[in-house]
């Protein structure tokens, strides 16, 4: 509706305002920006989602490699969330989209490397068995005191090496991240220590079996005590008997000396008193 009463000043002001509004509209139209192409970002995020759903088999893997893998997965999940935020942002710039794509690719590469780096725990079966053998006590029952003393001396000389091998083996067995090389080195040390133990054990000598000697001595003692009636015997035969009796008594004394002797010729015997290799005092006390 025209205002027939409008003054020239009012008309001029209205015209100025219209021209200003037209200028602003033209500027706004010129600044209209197309939304960024996010197809590559969407594709990268979808690929990453697929990778995350395929959980790696962590059975019997070392804790260290599992930790690296889990951290890589968390980084990927974080990048997926960041990418989704960029996709949802209608004002996201092309540079922001490109940066998000690059970060997803980096996270994907890190996850792949971590998955390929998953390491099986080393097989420690032989090490566990060798350590158990090394810890088995050594029996000194039925061994000669002299050989026990020699054995204890050899054992004390080896104790530092044996204990070091045992401690290292126990540490490696407890370490779930131990490498096959570390297990192999620990096993070699245990085997060397076992060889030293076997050498010391070979010094033990079985005590002689004196049961037959003791029985023969007892029989001879009985025979000596059973003095025959020498009445009306010829002097020559009596003399021969007395000499034989004296010889028998000497034999009894010699037999008793052998029976009471600490060191005798070895025999095949069994040992039942066990002594711990790591406790020298235990076998030393068994010499009594």
Secondary structure, 3 states (H helix, E strand, C coil): CCCCCCCHHHHHHHHHHHHHHHHHHHHHHHCCCCCCCCHHHHHHHHHHHHHHHCCCCCCCECHHHHHHHHHHHHHHHHHHHHHHHHHHCCCCCHHHHHHHHHHHHHHHHHHHHHHHCCCECCCCHHHHHHHHHHCCCEECCCECHHHHHHHHHHHHHHHHHHHHHHHHHHHHHHCCCCCHHHHHHHHHHHHHHHHHHHHHHCCCCECCCCHHHHHHHHHHHHHHHCCCCCCCCCHHHHHHHHHHHHHHHHHHHHHHHHHHCCCCCCCCCCCCCEECCCCHHHHHHHHC
